[in-house]
Amino acid sequence: FEDACRYDEGRSCFNTGLDLETRASRPGAAVQLRAATLRAYNTACILGFERGCVAAARLTLDPAWGEVDVSRAVRQLQQACSRGEAEGCELLADVHYRGAEVTPDPARAARLFRQACDAANRPNSCFNFALMAERGKGGPRDVQLGVKYYRLACRAGS
């Protein structure tokens, strides 16, 4: 994978990142291994492989992987989400819902959770959107819509 990544193959860079992340997650792993993991995911993202954007953002938001850079992670998640990567929409929704170093935006979070649920039946997104609709967070209270999305969440495994 590393050789293919050197030739601008985004999927290979992502797979290299997966391999490196597994090794870097072990106790006592070298800091350089973590940096290489993030580099591989960032390269995959730059090359347009959206799952790389999501993986890079996930690590960029995790203090165990180094300095947290919320603005960079948000840009990566926006890129992934805008190109149809539902996991990117889900993580971006979570950032906007929690307001982790960004201004909380429940309306945007609700739209993104719904988008991730509708696009890929992501159980957490379906459940979170249902809860927000039921309680009127991020939009008008709509119990019927909430029930519909709770059912989708259950069917998706939540």
N, C-alpha and C positions, 0 to 999 in steps of 0.2 A: 504493500500500500504506500509506503513512504516514497518509493521510486515513482509511482504514478502520481503522487501528490506533487513531486518536483516538476512534473510535466503538466501542471495546471488541471488536474482532474479532481473536481470538488468532492465527489463521493469518496475517492481514495483518501483525500485529506481528512474527511470525516471519519472514515474507518481507522485511519492512523490515530486520530484523536481518541476514538473508543479504546483502542489497544493501549495507548499511553495512559488514558484515564484509569484503566483497570490497574495498571502497574503503579501509577502515582497515588492511588487511593490506599495502598498498603501502608501499614505503620512503618515509619522510618524512611519513607520514600524521599528522594532528593528533591529540593526545591526546583532544580533545573528540569526535572521530569514534569512537574506541574506546569512550568512555563512552556515546555514543549507541547504539552497537551493543549493548552490554551492557544498556542500559535497554530497548531493543526486545525482546530475548530475555527479560529478566525480566518484562516486561509480558505477553508471550505466555504465560509460565509461570503467572503470577498468574491469567490469564484461562482457564487450564485446557488450553492447547495444550502437551502434554507434550514435543514436540520442542523447544519453546522452553526448557523446563526443562533438557533435555540440553545444548543449545547454550550456555545461560547457565552451567551448571556447568562445561562444558568450558573456557570462557574464564576462569571464576573460578579454575580450577585451573592456569592457564597464567600464569607470572610475566611473560611478555611483554605481557600485557593489564592489568597492574596488580597490586595487592596480592592475594595468594592468600588465599582464605577457604574452607578445607576444610569447616568445619561447614556453611556456607551451601550449598556445592556438594553435600555429602552429603544435605542436606534436599531440594534440588531433584531429585537423582537418585532418592531414595526416592519422591518424589511421582510422577515419571515412571514408574519401575519398577512401583509399586503400581497404576498405571493401564494397564499393559500395554505400555509403550514399552520394547522389548527393548534398545535401545541404552543406555537409562538403567540397566537391570539390569547390562549388560556393564561400563559405566564404574564403577558402584558396586562391582561385584565386584572390579574392578582396584584400586580405592581400598582395599578391605578386605584384599585379598591382599597388596598392597605395604606396607600400614600407613603410607601417606603421611599423617603427622600424626594418624592414628587408630591405635588398638591393632589390630595385625594379627589378622584373624579368618578363618583358612583355611576353616573349616566354612561360614561365611556366604558367603565368596567362591565356594566350590564350588557351593552352592545357587543363587547368583545366576548364575554362568556356565551352569549347567545350565538354569536358567529361561530365559535369553536364547537359548540354543541351541534348546531345545524350542519356544519361542514363535515364533522367527523364523529359525531356521537360521543364526544369526550365526556365520560361520566361526571367528573368534577365540575366541568363547565355547565352541563345540563342542570346539575343540582344547584350550583351557585346561582345560575340565572333564575331557576324556579324560586329559590329562597328570596332573591331580590324582588322578583315580580310579586310574590305573595305579600311581602312586607312593604312594597312601594319604595324600595331603595333604588335610586337611579332612574326612576320613572314613576308613572302612576301605578297605584296598587291595582293588581289584576290577579285575583285568586284563581280564576279559570285558567289563565295562561300559566300560572305557577303550577297548578295541578298537571297540566299538559307536559310541562318540562320535568316535573318530578317523575312522571311515568316514563319519559324518555331516559331519565337518569337511571331508573330501575332497570329498564331494558338494556341499558349500556353497561350495567354491572355495578352501579353505585349502591 
